């Protein structure tokens, strides 16, 4: 099968240059509007295509894959995370899965720092005051926040993004601490000035800011539960640009409302677009609509990786970014 006859279905609108290139290379079906496919539309897509290009908003589970046609052979995910795809079930059916790793590292690390500064310096409160026309002038005690320099930053998950956050935080004069499944190389620890904690509880007790940068998995579900949140200092803040399920959102809301935690900055949520209502009303919480990877450069690079993965597959080779169950 040539690349031009390869049937490709894309589940969401992608940047125009990416869609144009897909049309040039493959027999592609693009989305007319920027809404997620319904379950029925996804079933029809997997039944008739050779390659599916889903995003994080699509649940590609075993039930859906049961409807896959005999000629479906690749799921070329537009995004790095694949917790919305049952990779093991796909593999059992002879369907390869690829993703776009490394593309959003810098963008996500930038947003982590932006949230950190937004919470510590009370930027949204100042913005709201200005937009409402209620600012009456400078005052010595107005909107006092805190410095990030000198604070202890605890990074939960020291992969690509965690390391990028550490580099930025080091430049801000922060002390870097981290917990990871595996300790990073000694030379990298030295470069980042990072202190490793094998025991997450012990790290959490001692830090001022916690940045969550670990993937979603059964072992990380509610890793920051009510008990572990209670170990944080009352002056500490929590930043999550990873996966919402890592944090028990209701427990977080209770801690914030009780003053057991100073603040939080969240770009991801436990139940997708359904945000725990109690979080919306708190002035010390900054909520963003999953914007960490939302740069033009990043989205174009993601598209380029998707194109390369599909083209390599069409040429009879394994995609360079193939996902192997149990490796991520």
SULBELVEN-V194756 format. One record per helix or strand. SS is the DSSP state (h for helix, s for strand). FROM is the first residue (numbers start at 1). LEN is the number of residues. Records with the same first field share a line. If there is no record, write none. Layout:
# SULBELVEN-V194756
SS=FROM-LEN ; FROM-LEN
This chain:
# SULBELVEN-V194756
h=3-3 ; 16-10 ; 39-10 ; 62-4 ; 87-6 ; 105-16 ; 123-9 ; 160-12 ; 186-7 ; 200-7 ; 226-4 ; 244-3 ; 249-9 ; 277-4 ; 296-19
s=7-4 ; 27-3 ; 51-3 ; 60-1 ; 74-3 ; 85-1 ; 96-3 ; 152-5 ; 175-5 ; 194-3 ; 209-4 ; 224-1 ; 237-4 ; 247-1 ; 263-4 ; 271-1 ; 274-1 ; 285-3 ; 322-1
